[in-house]
Amino acid sequence: MSSEGESDQDAVENAGNDNNAQAVAADPAEAAPSPSDENVESETKSVAAAGSGGEAGDVAASAGASDNAGKEEQEATDAEGDHEGHEPTYPPSKDLTLEDVHNPRNLTWDELEMHLYEWEEEATSVNEYLDMRVIEKLRHGWEDDGWEEESEDEEEEEEKPKSWLSRLKNTAHHDDGSKTKVEFKKGPTHYLNLTDDAAHVVEFYAPWCPHCQDYKWDYVEVAAEVQRRSITPVQFHAVSCDVYYAICATYTIGGFPTILGWKVGDSKAIRGIEMNEDENIEPDMVGEMLELDMAHEAVQLFDWGIEGEEKKNAIMEKLTQQGHRAAAKKLSWHEHEPHTHNDRYHNAALSLAFAIKSQLFQTVTADGKVETKRKRALVDFLNLLEWASPQSWKLRTGFVKELQWKVDTDAVKDRGAVESLIDGDMDRHRSLGTEDIWGFVNAGGRGWKGKVFGRPQEELVKEDKHWTKTCTHSVPAKGFTCGLWNLFHILTIGSSKPEHEMYGFYRSYFVSPHHVAETIRNFVAYFFSCDVCRTNFLNMYENCGHGHCDRLKSEITTGLTDGSDPSRMELALWLWEVHNSVNARLMKEAALRQNREVTPEETLASNFPTKKMCPDCWLDENMTKWDNATVFRFLDDWYWPNNEPADKQFKSVIAGAAGLEEKIPIDVDIHDDGFRGEKTVKSSTSPSSSLGKGFASLFCFIVFSLLAVAAVQQKRRERRKKFIDSRFVKKKQGCF
């Protein structure tokens, strides 16, 4: 993503969660539309006659990817590697009991034999497509129709029409290719019921098909590797045509296994891209065909093996042109127009919402609750959003505040509850009839361009749920990491502002630059779904990347200043340096994948802001050294709105803090039971206790002053009374 979080590549240093939130199992209620009762009943008898293997199920975690280069040797020796112990295991052995196999849905043996993946615990990177309504129909058929009993009347058996499964098996034939050819008879149309906010890869198979049995573990490995590296949400599924005959017929499946793919947002009413028409799929092939935003790992240059000076020169010229195009593309992303505050805040809001809904319930406790560390990471991040984001950002007073309360009280029970919160906030926003997209910020006059009036609300509803072109660059699968970078930059700028720091201090939050960085680090660790991206970011952080261990202090400055303290800039500049280093690394990795060295032009183009965007950000004409103070002012202008109307509480805190400027060092100590399971810095003096002492002292001073004033006034009254009394006595004495 671009330095402000806008490139499709740039998020690779960011992070998220333990596995790729992309592989979420279909809930039974959300599964494919079941066939009509008549169709299911007719299918029921034949499906059961099919004995085939596997189960149905839930959702997936990432598994390790195999080394393709050593796969053949591993298979030959059968000694080690990802396929060890993964010889075809179909059907599940009936010498075992149901308790001995992975069976989360409590299916029967007959039902298990209709699937290939669900009963394999090591195959959880693939979601076995399951519709319990269809399974219930099958069970009803087995119980009521007596399909298991063999007919004693041979003539009656001969007259009985062949079931669809029998026809399917009879038409199946094997060739020298990688598929078993079959013919489906067209029937009622039934489409897959899959989400639109993720890309989908679906294998259509038959459990009795030898090609499917042999390919099973290759498919599992590809799924695990793509999920490990993909930043774009992507789910892998397997559909047993022994069970979902109507779905397979709808998509005109002509052989097993057939793998179809749908890009993010593609309609499932249209047949997807056939991905294994000529060859089996590979991770990079999946990413390219579905336009996924994939993290890449370092590769080595290799010798082209070209002889002849002329051919070598032609190759070098081609590589040079590739470098020019890559640099120009990166510059165009940075300098995309229009690029407004509204774009940045909307994209940040969408990425926040997606990260939470996809990762919050990725791992849960035995009683179904969010694990403690994940919950704490989210609560801390929501608190950071409350005090370090603009007061004029509607997301802060809507979705964030509601989620804060519900997460803190364990009122959010599942992903559906999070999605309801997001949809509800979008609906409330749209009900106002505004032409601003969801997540907008009241930015005032600065940088406010490109707003189009008179658009229908239906069009705006769609825009509410999609990242803008400043992040996606017209590729729908991209946008998440760009928005997340935007969000982090907004928070580091906001936390540098004295009034926001004072407000956070008053609200009893840890507001030092060190604690803000820790909060971002923990959010990355638990809410970024790309394993490679998360690992890169965490490794950088744990190794004090860009000097944050020395640069970011654990002490805070209370009171309002002019903001000129250089230490206030360090957090925002540190994150900016991290982001630019990610851009440069990604540019270098992209060049290596083309078997060439990255050019100086590309390295310079990866920097944000560009010379065109901020001519004064460089100290020299050769653009070798940044002017940090100017860069900070640019970042402040780029990410922070000019107009920031505040609520009453914020105003009262700032008014009460005016004139107070004392530095309060917070003593820190190292403890072993830290939030991250390792040694972390924890304040021994909390903001609330320091603030309480300050208010207590002020209160005592005020009370003492009032008492002193009251005592002085009382003495004056007593003296005046004595004077009046003495005059009265003298008068009386004169009259007598």
C-alpha positions in Angstrom: 0.0 0.0 0.0 1.1 3.5 -0.5 2.9 5.3 2.2 -0.4 6.4 3.6 -1.7 2.9 3.4 -2.9 2.9 -0.1 -1.0 0.3 -2.1 -2.2 -3.1 -2.7 1.1 -4.5 -1.6 2.0 -2.2 1.2 0.5 -3.8 4.2 2.9 -6.5 4.4 4.4 -5.3 7.6 1.2 -4.9 9.3 -0.4 -7.6 11.1 -3.5 -9.2 12.4 -4.3 -12.6 13.8 -3.4 -16.1 14.4 -4.9 -17.4 11.2 -6.3 -16.0 8.1 -9.8 -15.0 9.1 -10.7 -15.7 5.6 -11.6 -19.3 6.0 -14.9 -19.1 7.8 -17.2 -22.1 7.8 -20.6 -21.8 6.4 -23.3 -21.8 9.1 -26.0 -24.4 8.4 -28.5 -21.7 8.2 -26.4 -19.9 5.5 -25.6 -22.9 3.5 -26.7 -23.5 -0.1 -30.4 -23.4 -0.9 -31.6 -27.0 -0.4 -33.4 -28.7 -3.2 -37.2 -29.0 -3.1 -38.7 -31.8 -1.0 -39.4 -33.9 -4.1 -35.9 -33.5 -5.4 -34.2 -34.1 -2.1 -36.4 -37.2 -1.5 -35.5 -38.6 -4.9 -31.8 -37.8 -4.2 -32.0 -39.2 -0.7 -32.4 -42.8 -1.7 -29.6 -42.7 -4.3 -27.2 -40.6 -2.2 -27.3 -43.2 0.5 -26.6 -46.0 -1.9 -23.4 -44.2 -2.6 -21.1 -45.0 0.2 -18.4 -42.3 0.0 -16.2 -40.6 2.5 -15.8 -37.5 4.6 -17.9 -35.2 6.7 -19.3 -31.8 6.8 -18.2 -28.9 8.7 -17.1 -25.7 10.0 -14.3 -23.4 9.6 -10.7 -23.4 9.0 -7.5 -22.4 10.5 -4.3 -22.1 8.7 -2.0 -25.0 8.2 1.7 -25.0 7.2 2.6 -24.9 3.6 4.6 -27.7 2.0 7.9 -27.1 0.1 7.0 -27.7 -3.6 10.6 -28.1 -4.5 11.0 -31.2 -2.3 7.6 -32.7 -2.7 8.6 -35.3 -5.3 11.5 -36.5 -3.2 9.3 -36.7 -0.1 6.7 -38.7 -1.9 9.3 -41.0 -3.3 11.0 -41.7 0.0 7.7 -41.6 2.0 9.8 -40.7 4.9 9.0 -37.1 5.8 7.1 -34.0 4.6 3.6 -32.8 4.5 2.3 -35.9 2.8 3.6 -38.2 5.4 0.7 -40.3 6.7 -1.6 -38.7 4.2 -2.1 -41.6 1.9 -5.7 -41.9 0.7 -7.8 -42.8 3.8 -11.2 -43.2 2.2 -13.6 -44.4 3.4 -13.1 -44.0 7.2 -12.4 -47.5 8.6 -15.5 -49.1 10.2 -13.1 -50.8 12.6 -13.2 -47.5 14.4 -16.0 -46.0 16.4 -17.5 -42.6 15.7 -15.7 -41.3 18.8 -12.4 -42.2 17.2 -12.7 -39.8 14.2 -12.9 -36.1 13.9 -16.7 -35.6 13.8 -17.7 -32.1 15.1 -21.2 -32.3 13.5 -21.9 -35.7 15.0 -22.7 -37.3 11.6 -23.4 -41.0 11.1 -21.0 -43.3 9.3 -23.1 -43.2 6.2 -23.0 -39.4 6.2 -19.3 -39.4 6.8 -18.8 -41.6 3.8 -20.3 -39.0 1.6 -17.5 -36.5 2.2 -13.7 -36.4 1.9 -12.6 -33.6 4.2 -14.6 -33.0 7.3 -13.6 -36.1 9.2 -9.9 -35.3 8.6 -8.8 -33.0 11.4 -5.6 -32.0 9.5 -7.7 -30.8 6.6 -9.3 -27.9 8.4 -7.9 -25.3 5.9 -10.7 -26.5 3.6 -14.4 -26.0 4.6 -16.5 -29.0 3.7 -19.7 -27.5 2.3 -22.6 -28.6 4.5 -26.3 -27.9 4.6 -27.8 -29.6 7.6 -31.2 -29.2 6.0 -30.1 -31.6 3.2 -28.6 -33.9 5.7 -31.8 -34.0 7.6 -33.7 -34.9 4.4 -31.2 -37.7 3.8 -31.8 -39.0 7.3 -35.5 -38.9 6.8 -35.1 -40.8 3.6 -33.0 -43.5 5.3 -35.5 -44.0 8.1 -38.7 -43.9 6.2 -37.9 -45.2 2.7 -36.1 -48.4 3.6 -33.4 -47.7 0.9 -31.0 -50.0 2.7 -33.2 -53.1 2.4 -32.5 -55.1 -0.8 -35.6 -56.0 -2.7 -36.4 -59.7 -3.0 -38.4 -59.2 -6.1 -35.8 -59.0 -8.9 -38.4 -57.9 -11.5 -39.5 -55.1 -9.3 -35.9 -54.1 -8.8 -35.3 -54.0 -12.6 -38.3 -51.8 -13.1 -37.2 -49.3 -10.4 -35.7 -46.2 -12.2 -32.0 -45.6 -11.7 -31.1 -42.9 -9.1 -29.0 -39.9 -10.2 -26.0 -41.2 -8.3 -26.2 -44.5 -10.0 -26.4 -42.7 -13.4 -23.5 -40.5 -12.3 -21.3 -43.5 -11.5 -22.3 -45.3 -14.7 -21.3 -42.3 -16.8 -18.0 -41.8 -15.0 -14.9 -42.8 -16.9 -11.2 -42.2 -16.2 -8.6 -41.1 -18.7 -4.9 -40.3 -18.6 -5.6 -36.8 -17.3 -6.1 -35.5 -13.7 -10.0 -35.7 -13.8 -12.7 -38.3 -13.7 -15.1 -37.4 -16.5 -18.8 -37.4 -15.7 -22.1 -36.2 -17.1 -24.8 -34.4 -15.0 -28.5 -34.3 -16.0 -29.8 -30.7 -15.7 -32.4 -30.2 -13.1 -33.6 -27.4 -10.7 -31.1 -24.5 -10.3 -29.4 -24.3 -6.9 -26.5 -21.9 -6.3 -23.8 -21.9 -3.6 -24.6 -19.6 -0.7 -21.3 -17.9 0.0 -20.4 -14.5 1.3 -19.6 -11.6 -1.0 -16.9 -10.1 1.2 -14.3 -12.8 0.4 -12.9 -14.6 -2.6 -13.9 -18.2 -2.8 -12.2 -21.4 -4.2 -14.5 -24.4 -4.5 -13.6 -28.0 -5.3 -16.4 -30.1 -6.7 -15.7 -33.8 -6.1 -17.0 -37.2 -5.6 -15.7 -39.2 -2.6 -15.5 -42.4 -4.7 -13.4 -40.7 -7.4 -9.7 -41.9 -7.3 -8.4 -38.6 -8.7 -10.2 -36.7 -5.9 -8.8 -39.0 -3.3 -5.3 -38.6 -4.6 -5.6 -34.8 -5.0 -7.1 -34.2 -1.5 -3.9 -33.3 0.4 -2.5 -31.2 -2.4 -5.7 -29.1 -2.2 -5.4 -28.8 1.6 -1.8 -27.6 1.2 -2.7 -25.0 -1.4 -5.5 -23.7 0.8 -3.3 -23.4 3.8 -0.5 -21.6 1.9 -2.9 -19.1 0.3 -4.6 -18.4 3.6 -1.2 -17.9 5.2 -0.1 -15.3 2.7 -3.4 -13.7 1.5 -4.3 -10.2 2.8 -7.5 -10.4 0.8 -10.2 -12.5 2.5 -10.3 -15.9 0.8 -12.1 -19.1 1.7 -11.6 -22.7 0.4 -14.5 -25.1 0.1 -15.2 -28.6 -1.0 -18.6 -29.7 -2.3 -19.5 -33.3 -2.4 -21.5 -34.0 -5.6 -22.8 -37.2 -3.9 -24.8 -34.9 -1.7 -25.3 -31.7 -3.6 -26.1 -33.1 -7.0 -28.3 -30.1 -8.0 -25.6 -27.6 -7.2 -23.0 -29.5 -9.2 -25.4 -29.8 -12.1 -26.1 -26.0 -11.9 -22.5 -25.2 -12.3 -22.2 -27.8 -15.2 -19.4 -29.9 -13.5 -18.0 -32.2 -16.2 -15.3 -34.0 -14.2 -13.9 -34.6 -10.8 -12.2 -32.7 -9.3 -13.3 -29.4 -10.8 -12.1 -26.2 -9.0 -14.0 -23.0 -9.6 -13.0 -19.6 -8.2 -15.0 -16.4 -7.5 -13.3 -13.0 -6.9 -14.4 -10.8 -4.1 -18.0 -9.6 -4.8 -18.6 -11.9 -7.8 -22.1 -13.3 -8.1 -22.4 -17.0 -7.3 -25.3 -17.2 -9.9 -22.6 -17.1 -12.5 -20.2 -20.0 -13.0 -16.8 -19.1 -11.5 -13.4 -19.2 -13.1 -12.3 -22.8 -13.8 -8.9 -22.9 -12.2 -7.7 -26.5 -12.9 -8.7 -26.8 -16.5 -5.2 -27.5 -17.7 -3.2 -28.1 -14.5 -3.6 -28.3 -10.7 -3.6 -25.1 -8.9 -0.7 -23.4 -7.1 -0.8 -20.6 -4.5 0.5 -17.9 -6.7 -1.7 -19.0 -9.5 -4.8 -18.7 -7.2 -3.7 -15.2 -6.2 -3.2 -14.1 -9.8 -6.5 -15.6 -11.1 -8.6 -14.2 -8.2 -6.7 -10.9 -8.0 -5.8 -11.5 -4.3 -3.5 -9.1 -2.4 -0.9 -11.7 -1.5 2.2 -11.3 0.7 5.3 -12.5 -0.8 8.5 -13.9 0.7 12.1 -13.3 -0.4 13.3 -15.1 -3.4 16.8 -15.4 -5.0 18.0 -14.2 -8.3 18.8 -16.9 -10.8 20.9 -17.1 -14.0 18.9 -16.6 -17.1 21.3 -19.0 -19.0 21.2 -16.8 -22.1 24.2 -16.8 -24.4 25.0 -14.0 -26.8 25.5 -10.3 -26.1 22.5 -9.2 -28.2 20.1 -11.5 -26.3 21.5 -10.4 -23.0 21.0 -6.7 -23.9 17.5 -7.3 -25.0 16.7 -9.0 -21.6 18.3 -6.1 -19.7 16.3 -3.6 -21.7 13.1 -5.4 -20.8 14.0 -5.5 -17.1 14.8 -1.8 -17.2 11.4 -1.1 -18.6 9.8 -3.2 -16.0 11.5 -1.0 -13.3 10.3 2.2 -15.0 6.7 0.9 -15.1 6.9 -0.2 -11.4 8.1 3.2 -10.3 5.5 5.1 -12.4 2.8 2.8 -11.0 3.8 3.5 -7.4 4.0 7.2 -7.9 0.5 7.2 -9.4 -0.8 5.4 -6.3 0.7 8.0 -4.0 -0.5 10.9 -6.0 -4.0 9.6 -6.8 -6.6 12.3 -7.3 -9.0 13.1 -5.8 -7.7 12.1 -2.4 -9.7 13.6 0.4 -9.9 13.3 4.2 -13.2 11.6 3.6 -11.5 8.8 1.6 -8.9 8.2 4.2 -11.3 8.1 7.1 -13.9 6.0 5.3 -11.2 3.4 4.3 -9.9 3.4 7.9 -13.4 2.8 9.2 -13.9 -0.1 6.8 -10.6 -1.8 7.7 -11.3 -1.4 11.4 -14.8 -3.0 11.0 -13.4 -5.8 8.8 -10.5 -6.6 11.1 -12.8 -6.9 14.1 -15.6 -8.9 12.5 -13.2 -11.4 10.9 -10.8 -11.9 13.8 -12.6 -11.3 17.1 -13.9 -14.9 17.3 -11.0 -16.5 15.5 -10.1 -18.3 18.8 -12.5 -18.7 21.7 -12.5 -20.2 25.1 -14.3 -23.5 26.0 -17.5 -21.6 26.9 -17.5 -19.7 23.5 -16.1 -16.4 24.7 -13.4 -14.3 23.2 -10.0 -15.2 24.6 -8.7 -12.8 27.3 -5.7 -11.5 25.4 -7.6 -10.9 22.2 -10.4 -9.1 24.1 -7.9 -6.9 25.9 -6.1 -6.0 22.7 -9.4 -4.9 21.2 -10.5 -3.0 24.3 -7.2 -1.1 24.5 -7.4 -0.2 20.8 -11.0 1.0 21.1 -9.9 3.2 24.1 -7.1 4.6 21.9 -9.7 5.4 19.2 -11.8 7.2 21.8 -9.1 9.7 22.9 -6.7 9.9 19.9 -9.2 10.2 17.0 -10.8 13.4 15.8 -13.9 14.6 17.8 -15.6 15.2 14.5 -15.3 11.5 13.4 -18.8 10.1 13.5 -17.4 6.5 13.8 -16.0 7.4 17.2 -19.4 8.3 18.7 -21.3 5.6 16.9 -19.8 2.2 16.1 -16.8 2.5 18.4 -18.6 3.7 21.4 -21.3 1.0 21.1 -18.7 -1.8 20.5 -16.7 -0.5 23.5 -19.6 -1.1 25.8 -20.7 -4.4 24.3 -17.3 -6.0 24.3 -16.6 -4.9 27.8 -19.8 -6.5 29.0 -19.4 -9.6 26.8 -22.6 -8.7 25.0 -21.1 -9.6 21.6 -21.5 -13.3 21.3 -20.4 -14.1 17.7 -19.4 -12.7 14.3 -23.0 -12.1 13.4 -23.4 -9.7 16.4 -20.4 -7.7 15.2 -21.8 -7.5 11.7 -25.2 -6.4 13.1 -23.4 -3.5 14.9 -21.7 -2.5 11.7 -24.8 -2.7 9.5 -26.8 -0.9 12.1 -24.4 2.0 12.2 -24.3 2.2 8.4 -28.2 2.1 8.3 -28.4 5.0 10.8 -25.9 7.0 8.8 -27.7 6.4 5.6 -31.1 7.1 7.1 -30.0 10.8 7.6 -30.0 11.2 3.8 -26.4 12.4 3.8 -24.3 12.2 0.7 -21.2 11.5 2.8 -20.0 7.8 2.8 -19.9 5.9 6.0 -17.0 6.6 8.2 -16.6 10.2 6.9 -15.0 12.9 9.0 -16.1 16.6 9.2 -12.9 17.9 7.7 -13.8 21.5 7.2 -12.4 23.3 4.2 -9.0 21.7 4.1 -8.4 19.1 1.4 -12.2 18.8 0.8 -12.5 17.9 -2.9 -14.3 15.6 -5.2 -17.6 15.5 -3.4 -20.4 14.7 -5.9 -24.0 15.8 -5.0 -27.2 14.4 -6.2 -26.3 10.7 -6.2 -29.0 8.2 -5.3 -28.9 6.7 -1.9 -28.8 3.2 -3.4 -25.5 4.0 -5.0 -24.2 5.4 -1.7 -25.2 2.3 0.2 -23.0 0.2 -2.0 -20.1 2.7 -1.5 -20.5 2.5 2.2 -19.3 -1.1 2.1 -16.4 -0.8 -0.3 -13.0 0.8 0.0 -12.5 3.8 -2.4 -10.2 3.8 -5.4 -7.6 5.7 -3.4 -7.0 2.3 -1.7 -8.1 -0.3 -4.2 -6.8 1.3 -7.4 -9.8 -0.3 -9.1 -8.9 -3.8 -7.8 -11.8 -4.8 -5.5 -9.8 -7.4 -3.6 -7.4 -4.7 -2.3 -8.1 -2.0 0.3 -7.9 -3.6 3.7 -4.3 -3.0 4.4 -4.4 0.5 2.9 -7.2 1.4 5.3 -5.4 -0.1 8.2 -2.3 2.0 7.6 -4.6 5.1 7.4 -6.1 4.2 10.7 -2.7 3.8 12.4 -1.4 7.1 11.0 -4.5 8.9 12.2 -4.0 7.6 15.7 -0.3 8.5 15.9 -1.1 12.1 14.7 -4.0 12.4 17.2 -2.0 11.1 20.1 0.6 13.7 19.5 -1.8 16.6 20.1 -1.7 18.0 23.6 -5.4 18.5 24.0 -6.1 14.9 23.0 -3.3 13.6 25.3 -4.9 15.6 28.1 -8.3 14.2 27.4 -7.0 10.6 27.3 -5.1 11.3 30.6 -8.4 12.5 32.2 -10.2 9.4 31.0 -7.5 7.3 32.8 -5.9 5.9 29.7 -2.2 5.3 29.2 -1.3 8.0 26.7 2.5 7.9 26.4 4.0 7.3 22.9 5.3 3.9 24.1 1.9 2.8 25.2 0.3 3.9 22.0 2.8 1.9 20.0 2.2 -1.1 22.2 -1.5 -0.8 21.6 -1.0 -0.8 17.9 1.4 -3.7 18.1 -1.1 -5.8 20.0 -3.9 -5.0 17.6 -1.7 -6.1 14.8 -0.9 -9.3 16.6 -4.5 -10.3 17.1 -6.5 -8.6 14.3 -4.4 -8.8 11.1 -5.2 -12.0 9.3 -2.1 -12.4 7.0 0.4 -14.6 8.7 3.4 -13.3 6.7 2.4 -9.6 7.2 1.9 -10.1 10.9 5.2 -11.9 11.4 7.1 -9.2 9.5 5.6 -6.4 11.6 6.1 -8.2 14.9 9.6 -9.2 14.2 10.4 -5.5 13.3 8.8 -4.4 16.6 10.4 -6.9 18.9 13.8 -6.0 17.5 13.3 -2.3 18.3 12.8 -1.5 14.6 13.6 2.1 13.6 14.8 2.7 17.2 11.4 2.8 18.8 12.8 1.4 22.1 14.8 4.6 22.6 12.6 7.1 20.7 9.2 6.4 22.2 9.0 7.5 25.9 6.9 6.1 28.7 6.4 9.5 30.3 3.8 12.0 29.4 3.4 15.8 29.6 0.2 17.0 31.1 -1.2 20.4 30.3 -1.6 22.3 27.1 1.5 23.4 25.1 2.0 24.7 21.6 2.9 21.2 20.5 6.4 22.3 19.4 8.0 19.7 21.7 10.1 17.5 19.3 9.3 14.4 21.4 5.6 14.7 20.4 6.5 14.1 16.8 8.5 10.9 17.4 5.6 8.4 17.3 4.1 9.6 14.1 7.5 9.8 12.4 8.4 6.3 13.6 5.3 4.8 12.1 5.9 6.8 8.9 9.4 5.4 8.7 8.1 1.9 9.3 5.6 2.3 6.5 8.2 3.6 4.0 10.5 0.8 4.8 7.7 -1.7 4.1 7.1 0.1 0.7 10.8 -0.2 -0.1 11.0 -3.9 0.9 7.9 -4.8 -1.2 9.3 -2.9 -4.2 12.5 -4.9 -3.8 10.7 -8.2 -3.5 8.6 -7.5 -6.6 11.8 -6.8 -8.6 13.3 -10.1 -7.3 10.3 -12.0 -8.5 11.0 -10.7 -11.9 14.6 -11.9 -11.5 16.1 -8.4 -11.4 17.6 -6.0 -8.9 15.4 -3.1 -7.7 16.4 0.2 -9.3 17.1 3.5 -7.5 14.1 5.0 -9.3 11.8 2.4 -7.8 13.3 2.9 -4.3 12.7 6.6 -4.5 9.2 6.1 -5.9 8.3 3.9 -2.9 8.8 6.9 -0.5 5.9 8.9 0.8 5.3 11.7 0.4 6.6 12.2 -3.1 8.6 15.3 -4.2 5.5 16.5 -6.0 3.3 16.2 -2.9 5.8 17.9 -0.5 8.7 19.7 -2.2 10.0 21.0 1.2 10.1 17.6 2.9 13.6 17.0 1.6 16.7 18.8 2.9 18.7 18.4 -0.4 18.0 18.4 -4.1 19.2 14.8 -4.5 16.4 13.6 -2.0 18.7 11.8 0.3 17.6 13.3 3.6 14.2 14.1 5.0 13.3 17.3 7.0 11.4 15.6 9.8 9.7 18.7 11.1 8.3 19.5 7.6 7.3 15.8 7.2 5.4 15.9 10.5 3.5 19.0 9.4 2.6 17.3 6.1 1.4 14.2 7.9 -0.7 16.3 10.3 -2.3 18.1 7.3 -2.8 14.9 5.4 -4.4 12.8 8.1 -6.0 15.3 10.5 -9.1 17.4 9.7 -9.0 21.1 9.9 -12.3 21.4 11.6 -12.7 19.5 14.9 -15.9 20.4 16.8 -15.6 18.9 20.3 -18.2 17.5 22.7 -18.9 19.1 26.1 -16.8 16.6 28.1 -13.8 17.2 25.8 -14.2 21.0 26.1 -14.5 20.9 29.9 -11.4 18.8 30.3 -9.4 21.1 28.0 -10.7 24.2 29.7 -9.9 22.8 33.1 -6.4 21.9 32.0 -5.5 25.3 30.5 -2.4 26.7 32.2 -1.3 23.5 33.8 2.1 22.4 32.4 3.9 20.0 34.6 5.9 17.0 33.5 4.8 13.9 35.4 7.4 11.0 35.0 5.7 7.6 35.2 8.0 5.1 36.9 8.2 1.9 35.0 9.1 -1.6 36.0 9.5 -4.9 34.1 7.2 -7.7 35.0 7.0 -11.3 33.8 3.2 -11.7 33.5 2.9 -9.1 30.8 0.1 -8.8 28.3 2.1 -10.4 25.5 3.1 -13.4 27.6 6.6 -11.9 28.0 8.4 -9.0 29.6 6.5 -5.8 29.0 6.6 -2.3 30.4 3.9 -1.4 32.8 3.3 1.9 34.6 3.5 1.7 38.3 1.7 5.0 38.6 -1.5 5.2 36.7 -2.9 8.4 35.1 -6.0 8.1 37.2 -4.1 8.0 40.5 -1.9 11.0 39.5 -4.9 12.9 38.3 -6.7 12.1 41.5 -3.9 13.4 43.7 -3.8 16.6 41.6 -7.5 17.2 42.0 -7.4 16.3 45.7 -4.7 18.9 46.2 -6.7 21.5 44.2 -9.8 20.7 46.2 -8.0 21.1 49.5 -6.6 24.4 48.4 -10.0 25.7 47.3 -11.6 24.6 50.6 -8.8 26.2 52.7 -9.1 29.4 50.8 -12.9 29.6 51.3 -12.5 28.9 55.0 -9.9 31.6 55.2 -12.1 34.1 53.4 -15.1 33.2 55.6 -13.0 33.6 58.8 -11.9 37.1 57.7 -15.4 38.2 56.9 -16.6 36.8 60.2 -14.0 38.9 62.1 -15.1 42.0 60.2 -18.8 41.4 61.1 -17.9 41.0 64.8 -15.8 44.2 64.9 -18.7 46.1 63.2 -21.2 44.7 65.7 -19.0 45.8 68.6 -18.7 49.3 67.2 -22.5 49.7 66.7 -23.2 48.4 70.2 -20.8 50.8 71.8 -22.4 53.8 70.0 -25.8 52.6 71.1 -24.7 52.5 74.8 -23.2 56.0 74.7 -26.4 57.4 73.3 -28.5 55.9 76.0 -26.2 57.2 78.7 -26.5 60.8 77.2 -30.3 60.7 77.4 -30.4 60.0 81.1 
